[in-house]
Amino acid sequence: MNLRNSNQGKTNVEAEREAMKRLDFLVGKWSGRALVLRGPGEAIELRQSEEVHYKLDGLVLLVEGAGCNAEGQIVFQALAIISYDDTTSTYRFRAYSDGHYLDTELIVRPSSLWCKSGT
C-alpha cells in the first residue's frame, strides 16, 4: 500500500501539526442539549456528548459524539476526523453518521469554525 496525501505532493508534517494546534480548544469532553435536524420536520432534541482528542501524534483530531433521548437511549451517533493539508493550506472535516458522510473544508477563524458548503 502506498499512502500519499490527496494532492500527491510532499507534505510538511511539522507544519500540519502546528496548524492543528489552532484547534486545541476543542480537545476534551463536552455535553449539553442539542437539536439534530435529520430532514424537513425531523428535528430531535437530545443530550449530546462529544469527546475530542488528538491522534497520530497531533496530526488529526478525532471527534466522537453520541446523543441520548429523554429516556437515556442513544438515538444519534457520529464520528468525525479533522485534519490539515499543508499543500493547500486547508483544514478538512470528514464526518460519518447513520450510513451517511460529509467531506468538506473546515474554515477556521479566530472566533468561529464552520464547514464550507457545496464541497
C-alpha positions as CSV (number, residue, x, y, z in Angstrom):
1,M,0.0,0.0,0.0
2,N,1.3,3.4,-0.9
3,L,0.0,6.3,1.3
4,R,0.0,9.8,-0.1
5,N,-1.9,12.9,0.6
6,S,-4.8,13.9,-1.7
7,N,-2.6,16.2,-3.8
8,Q,0.3,13.7,-4.3
9,G,2.8,16.3,-3.1
10,K,5.3,16.2,-0.4
11,T,3.8,17.2,3.0
12,N,5.4,19.1,5.8
13,V,4.3,17.1,8.8
14,E,5.5,19.7,11.3
15,A,3.6,22.5,9.5
16,E,0.4,20.3,9.6
17,R,1.0,19.5,13.3
18,E,1.5,23.2,14.1
19,A,-1.7,24.2,12.2
20,M,-3.7,21.6,14.2
21,K,-2.7,23.3,17.4
22,R,-5.1,26.1,16.4
23,L,-7.8,23.6,17.4
24,D,-6.5,22.8,20.9
25,F,-9.6,24.5,22.4
26,L,-11.8,21.6,21.0
27,V,-9.9,18.9,23.0
28,G,-11.9,17.5,25.9
29,K,-15.2,16.1,26.9
30,W,-18.3,18.2,26.2
31,S,-22.0,17.7,26.8
32,G,-25.2,19.6,26.6
33,R,-28.6,20.0,25.0
34,A,-28.7,19.7,21.2
35,L,-31.1,19.8,18.3
36,V,-30.4,17.4,15.4
37,L,-32.1,18.1,12.1
38,R,-32.4,14.9,10.1
39,G,-34.5,16.4,7.4
40,P,-37.6,18.6,6.9
41,G,-39.7,18.2,10.0
42,E,-37.3,15.7,11.6
43,A,-35.8,17.6,14.5
44,I,-34.7,15.6,17.5
45,E,-33.9,17.2,20.9
46,L,-31.3,15.3,22.9
47,R,-28.5,15.4,25.3
48,Q,-25.3,15.3,23.3
49,S,-21.9,14.3,24.5
50,E,-18.7,14.8,22.5
51,E,-15.2,13.5,23.1
52,V,-12.4,15.2,21.2
53,H,-8.8,14.1,21.2
54,Y,-5.7,14.1,19.0
55,K,-4.5,11.1,17.2
56,L,-1.4,10.3,15.1
57,D,0.8,12.5,17.3
58,G,-1.3,15.6,16.8
59,L,-1.9,15.3,13.0
60,V,-5.7,14.7,13.3
61,L,-8.5,15.3,15.7
62,L,-10.9,12.5,16.4
63,V,-14.4,13.7,17.4
64,E,-16.8,11.1,18.8
65,G,-20.4,12.0,19.6
66,A,-23.5,10.4,21.0
67,G,-26.9,11.8,21.7
68,C,-29.5,10.4,24.1
69,N,-33.2,11.0,24.2
70,A,-35.2,11.8,27.4
71,E,-35.3,8.1,28.3
72,G,-31.5,7.8,28.1
73,Q,-31.4,5.7,24.9
74,I,-28.7,6.6,22.3
75,V,-30.5,7.9,19.3
76,F,-27.7,9.6,17.4
77,Q,-24.0,8.8,17.0
78,A,-21.4,10.4,14.9
79,L,-17.7,10.2,14.3
80,A,-15.5,13.0,12.6
81,I,-11.9,13.5,11.7
82,I,-10.4,16.9,11.3
83,S,-7.0,17.3,9.6
84,Y,-4.9,19.9,7.9
85,D,-3.4,19.8,4.4
86,D,-0.3,22.0,4.2
87,T,-0.1,21.7,0.4
88,T,-3.5,23.5,0.1
89,S,-3.4,25.3,3.4
90,T,-6.9,24.0,4.3
91,Y,-8.5,22.1,7.1
92,R,-10.6,19.1,6.2
93,F,-13.7,17.9,8.1
94,R,-14.9,14.3,7.5
95,A,-17.9,13.2,9.4
96,Y,-19.9,9.9,9.5
97,S,-23.4,9.2,10.9
98,D,-26.3,6.8,10.2
99,G,-24.7,5.5,7.0
100,H,-24.0,9.0,5.6
101,Y,-20.9,11.0,5.4
102,L,-19.7,14.6,4.9
103,D,-16.3,15.5,3.5
104,T,-15.8,19.3,3.3
105,E,-13.4,22.1,4.0
106,L,-13.4,23.4,7.6
107,I,-13.0,27.2,7.8
108,V,-11.1,28.1,11.0
109,R,-11.3,31.7,12.1
110,P,-10.2,33.2,15.4
111,S,-13.7,33.2,16.9
112,S,-15.5,30.5,14.9
113,L,-15.4,27.3,12.9
114,W,-17.7,26.4,10.0
115,C,-18.0,23.9,7.2
116,K,-17.7,25.3,3.6
117,S,-20.9,24.4,1.8
118,G,-21.0,23.0,-1.7
119,T,-18.0,20.7,-1.3
